[in-house]
Amino acid sequence: MLLTARRQFYRLRSRLQGNSVAPPLLQCWQRSALHRRNCWRQLEFLVVDTETSALNVSEGELLSIGWVVIAAGSVRLGSTRHILLKPRRSVGSSAAIHQLRDCELSAGISVESMMPELLQAAEGRVLAFHHAPMDLAFLNSISQRLYRAPLLLPWVDTLQLEKQSLERRQLPIGANALRLGSCRSRYNLPVYPAHNALMDALATAELLLAQLSHRGEDQRLGDLL
């Protein structure tokens, strides 16, 4: 209900300002009518990861994005997508983390070209991230600029799901306990290289399936949001 109300607010605000929420986002909203009572196996997830030039959206840019679909309880490897984005400024020292250099990103596409593809992939699916606030800050900023509204799509966060699990078991949460690799290790998932958007999306998808399996078949969308 909250998501529906927020979408309606942006529709109304846009009309009062003499324009409207742009069609690519509106179409995604219209095709994303998901119900909180749906069992997780009835859902499809679009697991997304991004690499950025800074942690703060006011200081950095989106440099790459990767995603993969979970459907019928399985990772669909044929659905993977990895996109390099052309930044307006140099990546600077952030290249030491994500290994993306200016010369490689110069051949990237614009966020204006990437966003319709992301929205099409997200139609009818629940977005999933590891540490959603950071990814969504960048994506919502772009969506607001291009479409006059944030994404406003249902999403789950594997970091928060893991935090809830540790808290329920009254286990200590150390400084690095909620990093993607640390969370995966608790489910005996293999070690993957970090800071590649597609690899991290795949790693997050595997983690989400492991978490859902441990939570049980009766988990519904409303339990995860």
PyMOL commands that place a pseudoatom at each C-alpha (Angstrom):
pseudoatom trace, name=CA, resn=MET, resi=1, chain=A, elem=C, hetatm=0, pos=[0.000, 0.000, 0.000]
pseudoatom trace, name=CA, resn=LEU, resi=2, chain=A, elem=C, hetatm=0, pos=[2.809, 2.460, 0.835]
pseudoatom trace, name=CA, resn=LEU, resi=3, chain=A, elem=C, hetatm=0, pos=[4.452, 1.859, -2.547]
pseudoatom trace, name=CA, resn=THR, resi=4, chain=A, elem=C, hetatm=0, pos=[1.152, 2.459, -4.339]
pseudoatom trace, name=CA, resn=ALA, resi=5, chain=A, elem=C, hetatm=0, pos=[0.579, 5.668, -2.368]
pseudoatom trace, name=CA, resn=ARG, resi=6, chain=A, elem=C, hetatm=0, pos=[4.046, 6.991, -3.175]
pseudoatom trace, name=CA, resn=ARG, resi=7, chain=A, elem=C, hetatm=0, pos=[3.590, 6.268, -6.876]
pseudoatom trace, name=CA, resn=GLN, resi=8, chain=A, elem=C, hetatm=0, pos=[0.273, 8.123, -6.818]
pseudoatom trace, name=CA, resn=PHE, resi=9, chain=A, elem=C, hetatm=0, pos=[1.956, 11.066, -5.092]
pseudoatom trace, name=CA, resn=TYR, resi=10, chain=A, elem=C, hetatm=0, pos=[4.554, 11.384, -7.843]
pseudoatom trace, name=CA, resn=ARG, resi=11, chain=A, elem=C, hetatm=0, pos=[1.914, 11.069, -10.551]
pseudoatom trace, name=CA, resn=LEU, resi=12, chain=A, elem=C, hetatm=0, pos=[-0.112, 13.867, -8.957]
pseudoatom trace, name=CA, resn=ARG, resi=13, chain=A, elem=C, hetatm=0, pos=[2.908, 16.082, -8.309]
pseudoatom trace, name=CA, resn=SER, resi=14, chain=A, elem=C, hetatm=0, pos=[4.050, 15.742, -11.911]
pseudoatom trace, name=CA, resn=ARG, resi=15, chain=A, elem=C, hetatm=0, pos=[0.611, 16.726, -13.203]
pseudoatom trace, name=CA, resn=LEU, resi=16, chain=A, elem=C, hetatm=0, pos=[0.568, 19.799, -10.950]
pseudoatom trace, name=CA, resn=GLN, resi=17, chain=A, elem=C, hetatm=0, pos=[3.956, 20.760, -12.367]
pseudoatom trace, name=CA, resn=GLY, resi=18, chain=A, elem=C, hetatm=0, pos=[2.624, 20.525, -15.898]
pseudoatom trace, name=CA, resn=ASN, resi=19, chain=A, elem=C, hetatm=0, pos=[4.271, 17.247, -16.921]
pseudoatom trace, name=CA, resn=SER, resi=20, chain=A, elem=C, hetatm=0, pos=[4.047, 13.554, -16.048]
pseudoatom trace, name=CA, resn=VAL, resi=21, chain=A, elem=C, hetatm=0, pos=[6.112, 10.615, -14.883]
pseudoatom trace, name=CA, resn=ALA, resi=22, chain=A, elem=C, hetatm=0, pos=[7.911, 9.410, -18.014]
pseudoatom trace, name=CA, resn=PRO, resi=23, chain=A, elem=C, hetatm=0, pos=[6.497, 6.350, -19.855]
pseudoatom trace, name=CA, resn=PRO, resi=24, chain=A, elem=C, hetatm=0, pos=[9.391, 3.876, -19.262]
pseudoatom trace, name=CA, resn=LEU, resi=25, chain=A, elem=C, hetatm=0, pos=[8.901, 4.120, -15.497]
pseudoatom trace, name=CA, resn=LEU, resi=26, chain=A, elem=C, hetatm=0, pos=[5.101, 4.240, -15.684]
pseudoatom trace, name=CA, resn=GLN, resi=27, chain=A, elem=C, hetatm=0, pos=[5.056, 1.068, -17.761]
pseudoatom trace, name=CA, resn=CYS, resi=28, chain=A, elem=C, hetatm=0, pos=[7.294, -0.673, -15.244]
pseudoatom trace, name=CA, resn=TRP, resi=29, chain=A, elem=C, hetatm=0, pos=[4.951, 0.373, -12.416]
pseudoatom trace, name=CA, resn=GLN, resi=30, chain=A, elem=C, hetatm=0, pos=[1.908, -0.912, -14.306]
pseudoatom trace, name=CA, resn=ARG, resi=31, chain=A, elem=C, hetatm=0, pos=[3.538, -4.304, -14.833]
pseudoatom trace, name=CA, resn=SER, resi=32, chain=A, elem=C, hetatm=0, pos=[4.835, -4.673, -11.285]
pseudoatom trace, name=CA, resn=ALA, resi=33, chain=A, elem=C, hetatm=0, pos=[1.638, -5.349, -9.335]
pseudoatom trace, name=CA, resn=LEU, resi=34, chain=A, elem=C, hetatm=0, pos=[3.015, -7.792, -6.775]
pseudoatom trace, name=CA, resn=HIS, resi=35, chain=A, elem=C, hetatm=0, pos=[1.111, -8.931, -3.697]
pseudoatom trace, name=CA, resn=ARG, resi=36, chain=A, elem=C, hetatm=0, pos=[2.653, -9.175, -0.244]
pseudoatom trace, name=CA, resn=ARG, resi=37, chain=A, elem=C, hetatm=0, pos=[1.034, -12.587, 0.296]
pseudoatom trace, name=CA, resn=ASN, resi=38, chain=A, elem=C, hetatm=0, pos=[2.832, -14.192, -2.663]
pseudoatom trace, name=CA, resn=CYS, resi=39, chain=A, elem=C, hetatm=0, pos=[5.115, -17.056, -1.661]
pseudoatom trace, name=CA, resn=TRP, resi=40, chain=A, elem=C, hetatm=0, pos=[8.731, -16.346, -2.601]
pseudoatom trace, name=CA, resn=ARG, resi=41, chain=A, elem=C, hetatm=0, pos=[8.824, -19.257, -5.060]
pseudoatom trace, name=CA, resn=GLN, resi=42, chain=A, elem=C, hetatm=0, pos=[5.971, -17.626, -6.975]
pseudoatom trace, name=CA, resn=LEU, resi=43, chain=A, elem=C, hetatm=0, pos=[8.096, -14.506, -7.441]
pseudoatom trace, name=CA, resn=GLU, resi=44, chain=A, elem=C, hetatm=0, pos=[10.853, -13.562, -9.810]
pseudoatom trace, name=CA, resn=PHE, resi=45, chain=A, elem=C, hetatm=0, pos=[13.715, -11.445, -8.533]
pseudoatom trace, name=CA, resn=LEU, resi=46, chain=A, elem=C, hetatm=0, pos=[16.030, -9.149, -10.453]
pseudoatom trace, name=CA, resn=VAL, resi=47, chain=A, elem=C, hetatm=0, pos=[19.250, -9.171, -8.444]
pseudoatom trace, name=CA, resn=VAL, resi=48, chain=A, elem=C, hetatm=0, pos=[21.258, -6.006, -9.085]
pseudoatom trace, name=CA, resn=ASP, resi=49, chain=A, elem=C, hetatm=0, pos=[24.683, -4.696, -8.147]
pseudoatom trace, name=CA, resn=THR, resi=50, chain=A, elem=C, hetatm=0, pos=[26.469, -1.483, -9.070]
pseudoatom trace, name=CA, resn=GLU, resi=51, chain=A, elem=C, hetatm=0, pos=[29.967, -0.051, -8.974]
pseudoatom trace, name=CA, resn=THR, resi=52, chain=A, elem=C, hetatm=0, pos=[30.374, 3.662, -8.329]
pseudoatom trace, name=CA, resn=SER, resi=53, chain=A, elem=C, hetatm=0, pos=[33.133, 6.248, -8.177]
pseudoatom trace, name=CA, resn=ALA, resi=54, chain=A, elem=C, hetatm=0, pos=[32.218, 7.259, -4.603]
pseudoatom trace, name=CA, resn=LEU, resi=55, chain=A, elem=C, hetatm=0, pos=[30.044, 6.036, -1.760]
pseudoatom trace, name=CA, resn=ASN, resi=56, chain=A, elem=C, hetatm=0, pos=[27.963, 9.217, -1.726]
pseudoatom trace, name=CA, resn=VAL, resi=57, chain=A, elem=C, hetatm=0, pos=[25.605, 9.935, -4.606]
pseudoatom trace, name=CA, resn=SER, resi=58, chain=A, elem=C, hetatm=0, pos=[26.360, 13.659, -4.363]
pseudoatom trace, name=CA, resn=GLU, resi=59, chain=A, elem=C, hetatm=0, pos=[30.056, 12.985, -4.997]
pseudoatom trace, name=CA, resn=GLY, resi=60, chain=A, elem=C, hetatm=0, pos=[30.132, 9.938, -7.273]
pseudoatom trace, name=CA, resn=GLU, resi=61, chain=A, elem=C, hetatm=0, pos=[28.734, 8.455, -10.456]
pseudoatom trace, name=CA, resn=LEU, resi=62, chain=A, elem=C, hetatm=0, pos=[27.451, 5.061, -11.503]
pseudoatom trace, name=CA, resn=LEU, resi=63, chain=A, elem=C, hetatm=0, pos=[30.238, 3.263, -13.385]
pseudoatom trace, name=CA, resn=SER, resi=64, chain=A, elem=C, hetatm=0, pos=[28.808, -0.194, -14.013]
pseudoatom trace, name=CA, resn=ILE, resi=65, chain=A, elem=C, hetatm=0, pos=[25.744, -2.278, -13.286]
pseudoatom trace, name=CA, resn=GLY, resi=66, chain=A, elem=C, hetatm=0, pos=[25.130, -6.006, -13.367]
pseudoatom trace, name=CA, resn=TRP, resi=67, chain=A, elem=C, hetatm=0, pos=[22.005, -8.078, -12.888]
pseudoatom trace, name=CA, resn=VAL, resi=68, chain=A, elem=C, hetatm=0, pos=[20.646, -11.607, -13.022]
pseudoatom trace, name=CA, resn=VAL, resi=69, chain=A, elem=C, hetatm=0, pos=[17.155, -13.092, -12.669]
pseudoatom trace, name=CA, resn=ILE, resi=70, chain=A, elem=C, hetatm=0, pos=[15.976, -15.615, -10.079]
pseudoatom trace, name=CA, resn=ALA, resi=71, chain=A, elem=C, hetatm=0, pos=[12.907, -17.534, -11.279]
pseudoatom trace, name=CA, resn=ALA, resi=72, chain=A, elem=C, hetatm=0, pos=[11.251, -20.671, -9.872]
pseudoatom trace, name=CA, resn=GLY, resi=73, chain=A, elem=C, hetatm=0, pos=[13.855, -20.794, -7.127]
pseudoatom trace, name=CA, resn=SER, resi=74, chain=A, elem=C, hetatm=0, pos=[16.851, -20.869, -9.490]
pseudoatom trace, name=CA, resn=VAL, resi=75, chain=A, elem=C, hetatm=0, pos=[19.438, -18.419, -10.814]
pseudoatom trace, name=CA, resn=ARG, resi=76, chain=A, elem=C, hetatm=0, pos=[18.881, -17.965, -14.555]
pseudoatom trace, name=CA, resn=LEU, resi=77, chain=A, elem=C, hetatm=0, pos=[22.396, -17.601, -15.936]
pseudoatom trace, name=CA, resn=GLY, resi=78, chain=A, elem=C, hetatm=0, pos=[21.047, -16.794, -19.385]
pseudoatom trace, name=CA, resn=SER, resi=79, chain=A, elem=C, hetatm=0, pos=[19.560, -13.581, -17.972]
pseudoatom trace, name=CA, resn=THR, resi=80, chain=A, elem=C, hetatm=0, pos=[22.857, -12.002, -16.899]
pseudoatom trace, name=CA, resn=ARG, resi=81, chain=A, elem=C, hetatm=0, pos=[23.702, -8.489, -18.022]
pseudoatom trace, name=CA, resn=HIS, resi=82, chain=A, elem=C, hetatm=0, pos=[26.827, -6.427, -17.322]
pseudoatom trace, name=CA, resn=ILE, resi=83, chain=A, elem=C, hetatm=0, pos=[26.942, -2.821, -18.516]
pseudoatom trace, name=CA, resn=LEU, resi=84, chain=A, elem=C, hetatm=0, pos=[29.796, -0.323, -18.361]
pseudoatom trace, name=CA, resn=LEU, resi=85, chain=A, elem=C, hetatm=0, pos=[28.687, 3.290, -18.112]
pseudoatom trace, name=CA, resn=LYS, resi=86, chain=A, elem=C, hetatm=0, pos=[30.503, 6.327, -19.436]
pseudoatom trace, name=CA, resn=PRO, resi=87, chain=A, elem=C, hetatm=0, pos=[31.104, 8.786, -16.568]
pseudoatom trace, name=CA, resn=ARG, resi=88, chain=A, elem=C, hetatm=0, pos=[31.259, 12.539, -16.890]
pseudoatom trace, name=CA, resn=ARG, resi=89, chain=A, elem=C, hetatm=0, pos=[34.394, 12.750, -14.752]
pseudoatom trace, name=CA, resn=SER, resi=90, chain=A, elem=C, hetatm=0, pos=[37.504, 10.662, -14.080]
pseudoatom trace, name=CA, resn=VAL, resi=91, chain=A, elem=C, hetatm=0, pos=[37.029, 7.690, -11.750]
pseudoatom trace, name=CA, resn=GLY, resi=92, chain=A, elem=C, hetatm=0, pos=[40.102, 8.825, -9.817]
pseudoatom trace, name=CA, resn=SER, resi=93, chain=A, elem=C, hetatm=0, pos=[41.337, 6.692, -6.940]
pseudoatom trace, name=CA, resn=SER, resi=94, chain=A, elem=C, hetatm=0, pos=[38.149, 4.579, -6.910]
pseudoatom trace, name=CA, resn=ALA, resi=95, chain=A, elem=C, hetatm=0, pos=[39.722, 2.501, -9.714]
pseudoatom trace, name=CA, resn=ALA, resi=96, chain=A, elem=C, hetatm=0, pos=[41.819, 0.783, -7.055]
pseudoatom trace, name=CA, resn=ILE, resi=97, chain=A, elem=C, hetatm=0, pos=[38.627, -0.807, -5.700]
pseudoatom trace, name=CA, resn=HIS, resi=98, chain=A, elem=C, hetatm=0, pos=[36.562, -1.727, -8.757]
pseudoatom trace, name=CA, resn=GLN, resi=99, chain=A, elem=C, hetatm=0, pos=[39.411, -1.955, -11.310]
pseudoatom trace, name=CA, resn=LEU, resi=100, chain=A, elem=C, hetatm=0, pos=[37.467, 0.150, -13.810]
pseudoatom trace, name=CA, resn=ARG, resi=101, chain=A, elem=C, hetatm=0, pos=[39.706, 2.680, -15.559]
pseudoatom trace, name=CA, resn=ASP, resi=102, chain=A, elem=C, hetatm=0, pos=[38.807, 5.759, -17.537]
pseudoatom trace, name=CA, resn=CYS, resi=103, chain=A, elem=C, hetatm=0, pos=[40.060, 4.179, -20.777]
pseudoatom trace, name=CA, resn=GLU, resi=104, chain=A, elem=C, hetatm=0, pos=[37.686, 1.211, -20.361]
pseudoatom trace, name=CA, resn=LEU, resi=105, chain=A, elem=C, hetatm=0, pos=[34.698, 3.312, -19.363]
pseudoatom trace, name=CA, resn=SER, resi=106, chain=A, elem=C, hetatm=0, pos=[35.159, 5.679, -22.312]
pseudoatom trace, name=CA, resn=ALA, resi=107, chain=A, elem=C, hetatm=0, pos=[33.488, 2.978, -24.432]
pseudoatom trace, name=CA, resn=GLY, resi=108, chain=A, elem=C, hetatm=0, pos=[30.591, 2.638, -21.992]
pseudoatom trace, name=CA, resn=ILE, resi=109, chain=A, elem=C, hetatm=0, pos=[27.010, 3.656, -22.677]
pseudoatom trace, name=CA, resn=SER, resi=110, chain=A, elem=C, hetatm=0, pos=[25.058, 6.484, -21.074]
pseudoatom trace, name=CA, resn=VAL, resi=111, chain=A, elem=C, hetatm=0, pos=[22.741, 6.047, -18.100]
pseudoatom trace, name=CA, resn=GLU, resi=112, chain=A, elem=C, hetatm=0, pos=[19.986, 7.334, -20.421]
pseudoatom trace, name=CA, resn=SER, resi=113, chain=A, elem=C, hetatm=0, pos=[20.505, 4.212, -22.557]
pseudoatom trace, name=CA, resn=MET, resi=114, chain=A, elem=C, hetatm=0, pos=[20.909, 1.851, -19.612]
pseudoatom trace, name=CA, resn=MET, resi=115, chain=A, elem=C, hetatm=0, pos=[17.817, 2.781, -17.567]
pseudoatom trace, name=CA, resn=PRO, resi=116, chain=A, elem=C, hetatm=0, pos=[15.122, 1.642, -20.044]
pseudoatom trace, name=CA, resn=GLU, resi=117, chain=A, elem=C, hetatm=0, pos=[16.872, -1.718, -20.263]
pseudoatom trace, name=CA, resn=LEU, resi=118, chain=A, elem=C, hetatm=0, pos=[16.945, -2.007, -16.468]
pseudoatom trace, name=CA, resn=LEU, resi=119, chain=A, elem=C, hetatm=0, pos=[13.276, -1.074, -16.183]
pseudoatom trace, name=CA, resn=GLN, resi=120, chain=A, elem=C, hetatm=0, pos=[12.300, -3.621, -18.810]
pseudoatom trace, name=CA, resn=ALA, resi=121, chain=A, elem=C, hetatm=0, pos=[14.226, -6.321, -16.934]
pseudoatom trace, name=CA, resn=ALA, resi=122, chain=A, elem=C, hetatm=0, pos=[12.562, -5.267, -13.657]
pseudoatom trace, name=CA, resn=GLU, resi=123, chain=A, elem=C, hetatm=0, pos=[8.973, -5.504, -14.929]
pseudoatom trace, name=CA, resn=GLY, resi=124, chain=A, elem=C, hetatm=0, pos=[6.948, -7.859, -12.740]
pseudoatom trace, name=CA, resn=ARG, resi=125, chain=A, elem=C, hetatm=0, pos=[9.956, -8.688, -10.570]
pseudoatom trace, name=CA, resn=VAL, resi=126, chain=A, elem=C, hetatm=0, pos=[11.207, -7.850, -7.098]
pseudoatom trace, name=CA, resn=LEU, resi=127, chain=A, elem=C, hetatm=0, pos=[14.542, -6.046, -7.035]
pseudoatom trace, name=CA, resn=ALA, resi=128, chain=A, elem=C, hetatm=0, pos=[17.220, -7.529, -4.771]
pseudoatom trace, name=CA, resn=PHE, resi=129, chain=A, elem=C, hetatm=0, pos=[20.476, -5.973, -3.551]
pseudoatom trace, name=CA, resn=HIS, resi=130, chain=A, elem=C, hetatm=0, pos=[23.151, -6.480, -0.937]
pseudoatom trace, name=CA, resn=HIS, resi=131, chain=A, elem=C, hetatm=0, pos=[23.104, -3.171, 0.966]
pseudoatom trace, name=CA, resn=ALA, resi=132, chain=A, elem=C, hetatm=0, pos=[20.225, -1.710, -1.014]
pseudoatom trace, name=CA, resn=PRO, resi=133, chain=A, elem=C, hetatm=0, pos=[20.397, 1.905, 0.252]
pseudoatom trace, name=CA, resn=MET, resi=134, chain=A, elem=C, hetatm=0, pos=[23.619, 2.626, -1.628]
pseudoatom trace, name=CA, resn=ASP, resi=135, chain=A, elem=C, hetatm=0, pos=[22.581, 1.072, -4.960]
pseudoatom trace, name=CA, resn=LEU, resi=136, chain=A, elem=C, hetatm=0, pos=[19.132, 2.633, -4.755]
pseudoatom trace, name=CA, resn=ALA, resi=137, chain=A, elem=C, hetatm=0, pos=[20.510, 6.076, -3.926]
pseudoatom trace, name=CA, resn=PHE, resi=138, chain=A, elem=C, hetatm=0, pos=[22.295, 6.176, -7.285]
pseudoatom trace, name=CA, resn=LEU, resi=139, chain=A, elem=C, hetatm=0, pos=[19.503, 4.499, -9.268]
pseudoatom trace, name=CA, resn=ASN, resi=140, chain=A, elem=C, hetatm=0, pos=[16.780, 6.650, -7.716]
pseudoatom trace, name=CA, resn=SER, resi=141, chain=A, elem=C, hetatm=0, pos=[18.781, 9.803, -8.403]
pseudoatom trace, name=CA, resn=ILE, resi=142, chain=A, elem=C, hetatm=0, pos=[19.068, 8.854, -12.073]
pseudoatom trace, name=CA, resn=SER, resi=143, chain=A, elem=C, hetatm=0, pos=[15.396, 7.848, -12.256]
pseudoatom trace, name=CA, resn=GLN, resi=144, chain=A, elem=C, hetatm=0, pos=[14.332, 11.116, -10.662]
pseudoatom trace, name=CA, resn=ARG, resi=145, chain=A, elem=C, hetatm=0, pos=[16.353, 13.099, -13.215]
pseudoatom trace, name=CA, resn=LEU, resi=146, chain=A, elem=C, hetatm=0, pos=[15.190, 11.115, -16.243]
pseudoatom trace, name=CA, resn=TYR, resi=147, chain=A, elem=C, hetatm=0, pos=[11.620, 10.168, -15.310]
pseudoatom trace, name=CA, resn=ARG, resi=148, chain=A, elem=C, hetatm=0, pos=[10.618, 12.687, -12.606]
pseudoatom trace, name=CA, resn=ALA, resi=149, chain=A, elem=C, hetatm=0, pos=[10.187, 9.997, -9.933]
pseudoatom trace, name=CA, resn=PRO, resi=150, chain=A, elem=C, hetatm=0, pos=[12.333, 7.452, -8.060]
pseudoatom trace, name=CA, resn=LEU, resi=151, chain=A, elem=C, hetatm=0, pos=[12.071, 3.782, -9.034]
pseudoatom trace, name=CA, resn=LEU, resi=152, chain=A, elem=C, hetatm=0, pos=[9.436, 2.902, -6.407]
pseudoatom trace, name=CA, resn=LEU, resi=153, chain=A, elem=C, hetatm=0, pos=[9.696, -0.827, -7.084]
pseudoatom trace, name=CA, resn=PRO, resi=154, chain=A, elem=C, hetatm=0, pos=[9.498, -3.571, -4.434]
pseudoatom trace, name=CA, resn=TRP, resi=155, chain=A, elem=C, hetatm=0, pos=[12.941, -4.605, -3.210]
pseudoatom trace, name=CA, resn=VAL, resi=156, chain=A, elem=C, hetatm=0, pos=[14.665, -6.881, -0.721]
pseudoatom trace, name=CA, resn=ASP, resi=157, chain=A, elem=C, hetatm=0, pos=[18.089, -6.513, 0.860]
pseudoatom trace, name=CA, resn=THR, resi=158, chain=A, elem=C, hetatm=0, pos=[20.182, -9.609, 1.602]
pseudoatom trace, name=CA, resn=LEU, resi=159, chain=A, elem=C, hetatm=0, pos=[22.238, -7.594, 4.108]
pseudoatom trace, name=CA, resn=GLN, resi=160, chain=A, elem=C, hetatm=0, pos=[19.128, -6.755, 6.126]
pseudoatom trace, name=CA, resn=LEU, resi=161, chain=A, elem=C, hetatm=0, pos=[17.818, -10.315, 5.888]
pseudoatom trace, name=CA, resn=GLU, resi=162, chain=A, elem=C, hetatm=0, pos=[21.111, -11.572, 7.283]
pseudoatom trace, name=CA, resn=LYS, resi=163, chain=A, elem=C, hetatm=0, pos=[21.105, -8.966, 10.048]
pseudoatom trace, name=CA, resn=GLN, resi=164, chain=A, elem=C, hetatm=0, pos=[17.613, -10.062, 11.076]
pseudoatom trace, name=CA, resn=SER, resi=165, chain=A, elem=C, hetatm=0, pos=[18.742, -13.693, 11.117]
pseudoatom trace, name=CA, resn=LEU, resi=166, chain=A, elem=C, hetatm=0, pos=[21.733, -12.946, 13.346]
pseudoatom trace, name=CA, resn=GLU, resi=167, chain=A, elem=C, hetatm=0, pos=[19.640, -10.834, 15.698]
pseudoatom trace, name=CA, resn=ARG, resi=168, chain=A, elem=C, hetatm=0, pos=[16.984, -13.546, 16.029]
pseudoatom trace, name=CA, resn=ARG, resi=169, chain=A, elem=C, hetatm=0, pos=[19.708, -15.998, 17.017]
pseudoatom trace, name=CA, resn=GLN, resi=170, chain=A, elem=C, hetatm=0, pos=[21.238, -13.391, 19.344]
pseudoatom trace, name=CA, resn=LEU, resi=171, chain=A, elem=C, hetatm=0, pos=[24.599, -13.708, 17.614]
pseudoatom trace, name=CA, resn=PRO, resi=172, chain=A, elem=C, hetatm=0, pos=[27.148, -10.866, 17.724]
pseudoatom trace, name=CA, resn=ILE, resi=173, chain=A, elem=C, hetatm=0, pos=[27.419, -8.712, 14.613]
pseudoatom trace, name=CA, resn=GLY, resi=174, chain=A, elem=C, hetatm=0, pos=[31.062, -7.804, 14.108]
pseudoatom trace, name=CA, resn=ALA, resi=175, chain=A, elem=C, hetatm=0, pos=[32.490, -5.001, 11.980]
pseudoatom trace, name=CA, resn=ASN, resi=176, chain=A, elem=C, hetatm=0, pos=[32.619, -7.089, 8.791]
pseudoatom trace, name=CA, resn=ALA, resi=177, chain=A, elem=C, hetatm=0, pos=[29.914, -9.628, 9.611]
pseudoatom trace, name=CA, resn=LEU, resi=178, chain=A, elem=C, hetatm=0, pos=[27.455, -8.261, 7.061]
pseudoatom trace, name=CA, resn=ARG, resi=179, chain=A, elem=C, hetatm=0, pos=[29.801, -7.946, 4.090]
pseudoatom trace, name=CA, resn=LEU, resi=180, chain=A, elem=C, hetatm=0, pos=[28.698, -10.019, 1.108]
pseudoatom trace, name=CA, resn=GLY, resi=181, chain=A, elem=C, hetatm=0, pos=[31.573, -12.495, 1.440]
pseudoatom trace, name=CA, resn=SER, resi=182, chain=A, elem=C, hetatm=0, pos=[31.029, -12.897, 5.190]
pseudoatom trace, name=CA, resn=CYS, resi=183, chain=A, elem=C, hetatm=0, pos=[27.311, -13.547, 4.717]
pseudoatom trace, name=CA, resn=ARG, resi=184, chain=A, elem=C, hetatm=0, pos=[28.006, -16.128, 2.005]
pseudoatom trace, name=CA, resn=SER, resi=185, chain=A, elem=C, hetatm=0, pos=[30.504, -17.962, 4.207]
pseudoatom trace, name=CA, resn=ARG, resi=186, chain=A, elem=C, hetatm=0, pos=[27.797, -18.683, 6.801]
pseudoatom trace, name=CA, resn=TYR, resi=187, chain=A, elem=C, hetatm=0, pos=[25.938, -20.693, 4.137]
pseudoatom trace, name=CA, resn=ASN, resi=188, chain=A, elem=C, hetatm=0, pos=[29.105, -22.444, 2.912]
pseudoatom trace, name=CA, resn=LEU, resi=189, chain=A, elem=C, hetatm=0, pos=[28.931, -20.659, -0.417]
pseudoatom trace, name=CA, resn=PRO, resi=190, chain=A, elem=C, hetatm=0, pos=[32.195, -20.397, -2.377]
pseudoatom trace, name=CA, resn=VAL, resi=191, chain=A, elem=C, hetatm=0, pos=[34.439, -17.337, -2.365]
pseudoatom trace, name=CA, resn=TYR, resi=192, chain=A, elem=C, hetatm=0, pos=[34.017, -15.078, -5.398]
pseudoatom trace, name=CA, resn=PRO, resi=193, chain=A, elem=C, hetatm=0, pos=[36.108, -12.076, -6.456]
pseudoatom trace, name=CA, resn=ALA, resi=194, chain=A, elem=C, hetatm=0, pos=[34.488, -8.864, -5.223]
pseudoatom trace, name=CA, resn=HIS, resi=195, chain=A, elem=C, hetatm=0, pos=[33.817, -5.442, -6.792]
pseudoatom trace, name=CA, resn=ASN, resi=196, chain=A, elem=C, hetatm=0, pos=[32.628, -6.586, -10.182]
pseudoatom trace, name=CA, resn=ALA, resi=197, chain=A, elem=C, hetatm=0, pos=[28.968, -5.656, -10.656]
pseudoatom trace, name=CA, resn=LEU, resi=198, chain=A, elem=C, hetatm=0, pos=[27.942, -8.857, -12.415]
pseudoatom trace, name=CA, resn=MET, resi=199, chain=A, elem=C, hetatm=0, pos=[29.950, -11.154, -10.151]
pseudoatom trace, name=CA, resn=ASP, resi=200, chain=A, elem=C, hetatm=0, pos=[28.515, -9.451, -7.073]
pseudoatom trace, name=CA, resn=ALA, resi=201, chain=A, elem=C, hetatm=0, pos=[24.983, -9.716, -8.497]
pseudoatom trace, name=CA, resn=LEU, resi=202, chain=A, elem=C, hetatm=0, pos=[25.469, -13.465, -8.998]
pseudoatom trace, name=CA, resn=ALA, resi=203, chain=A, elem=C, hetatm=0, pos=[26.948, -13.779, -5.500]
pseudoatom trace, name=CA, resn=THR, resi=204, chain=A, elem=C, hetatm=0, pos=[23.977, -11.893, -4.051]
pseudoatom trace, name=CA, resn=ALA, resi=205, chain=A, elem=C, hetatm=0, pos=[21.512, -14.083, -5.971]
pseudoatom trace, name=CA, resn=GLU, resi=206, chain=A, elem=C, hetatm=0, pos=[23.072, -17.247, -4.524]
pseudoatom trace, name=CA, resn=LEU, resi=207, chain=A, elem=C, hetatm=0, pos=[23.031, -15.717, -1.047]
pseudoatom trace, name=CA, resn=LEU, resi=208, chain=A, elem=C, hetatm=0, pos=[19.365, -14.760, -1.375]
pseudoatom trace, name=CA, resn=LEU, resi=209, chain=A, elem=C, hetatm=0, pos=[18.397, -18.301, -2.375]
pseudoatom trace, name=CA, resn=ALA, resi=210, chain=A, elem=C, hetatm=0, pos=[20.355, -19.715, 0.563]
pseudoatom trace, name=CA, resn=GLN, resi=211, chain=A, elem=C, hetatm=0, pos=[18.662, -17.283, 2.956]
pseudoatom trace, name=CA, resn=LEU, resi=212, chain=A, elem=C, hetatm=0, pos=[15.198, -18.070, 1.603]
pseudoatom trace, name=CA, resn=SER, resi=213, chain=A, elem=C, hetatm=0, pos=[15.843, -21.806, 1.823]
pseudoatom trace, name=CA, resn=HIS, resi=214, chain=A, elem=C, hetatm=0, pos=[16.808, -21.442, 5.494]
pseudoatom trace, name=CA, resn=ARG, resi=215, chain=A, elem=C, hetatm=0, pos=[13.767, -19.267, 6.199]
pseudoatom trace, name=CA, resn=GLY, resi=216, chain=A, elem=C, hetatm=0, pos=[11.391, -21.904, 4.833]
pseudoatom trace, name=CA, resn=GLU, resi=217, chain=A, elem=C, hetatm=0, pos=[8.908, -22.415, 2.026]
pseudoatom trace, name=CA, resn=ASP, resi=218, chain=A, elem=C, hetatm=0, pos=[6.239, -20.345, 3.753]
pseudoatom trace, name=CA, resn=GLN, resi=219, chain=A, elem=C, hetatm=0, pos=[8.113, -17.060, 3.396]
pseudoatom trace, name=CA, resn=ARG, resi=220, chain=A, elem=C, hetatm=0, pos=[6.035, -14.473, 1.582]
pseudoatom trace, name=CA, resn=LEU, resi=221, chain=A, elem=C, hetatm=0, pos=[6.923, -11.189, -0.077]
pseudoatom trace, name=CA, resn=GLY, resi=222, chain=A, elem=C, hetatm=0, pos=[5.624, -9.215, 2.874]
pseudoatom trace, name=CA, resn=ASP, resi=223, chain=A, elem=C, hetatm=0, pos=[8.049, -11.062, 5.164]
pseudoatom trace, name=CA, resn=LEU, resi=224, chain=A, elem=C, hetatm=0, pos=[11.014, -9.999, 3.040]
pseudoatom trace, name=CA, resn=LEU, resi=225, chain=A, elem=C, hetatm=0, pos=[10.342, -6.340, 2.267]
for i in range(1, 225): cmd.bond("trace and resi %d" % i, "trace and resi %d" % (i + 1))
show_as sticks, trace
zoom trace
